Amino acid sequence: MTKKGPKTKVKTKQTKESAAAEKEIKLSVEEQLNAELSNEKDKFLRLFAEFENYKRRTSKERVELFSTASQDVIKSLLPVLDDFDRALHEMSKHEETELSKGVELIKNKFSSTLQQKGLRVVEVKKGDTFDADDHEAVTQIPAPTEDLKGKIIDVIEKGYKLSDKVIRFPKVVIGQ
């Protein structure tokens, strides 16, 4: 019986070692699978975030496109609006009130249509401080009074905004 005893112990020892080795292999396989799983989760989260950013960016671009799609057309109509203003100014010098009323009605309808599309006048008054970021200086003339130096003396052409974007800066004369 003594011969069987040591053999059994050796087998038990070998069985324990092989079980430990199998456990290590299983652990390493489990660890590998867990690492692969976390890697794939990370890739998925990055891809998902990238896709969300893409959706947000394209949505923003689409909104911008719709808001400024008519910019070229409206910009090309601004000289017509200026001509209406000049015509009304000249007609006010004469006594043709019926004709000036008709032209004013057409101008008002034209202006309101453009305003519905998002066009706004950039408000500039004589005596405002000149700002190169907001105004386009056409010329400088000697200031009639000392307090008009560096200020707007005359507005040559109105400026316009489409939504919040300036599509034409007001053209002004400033005092020197």
Summary of the structure (lengths in Angstrom):
residues: 176
radius of gyration: 39.6
end to end distance: 122.1
largest distance: 138.8
contacts: 411
relative contact order: 0.09
helix: 62%
strand: 18%
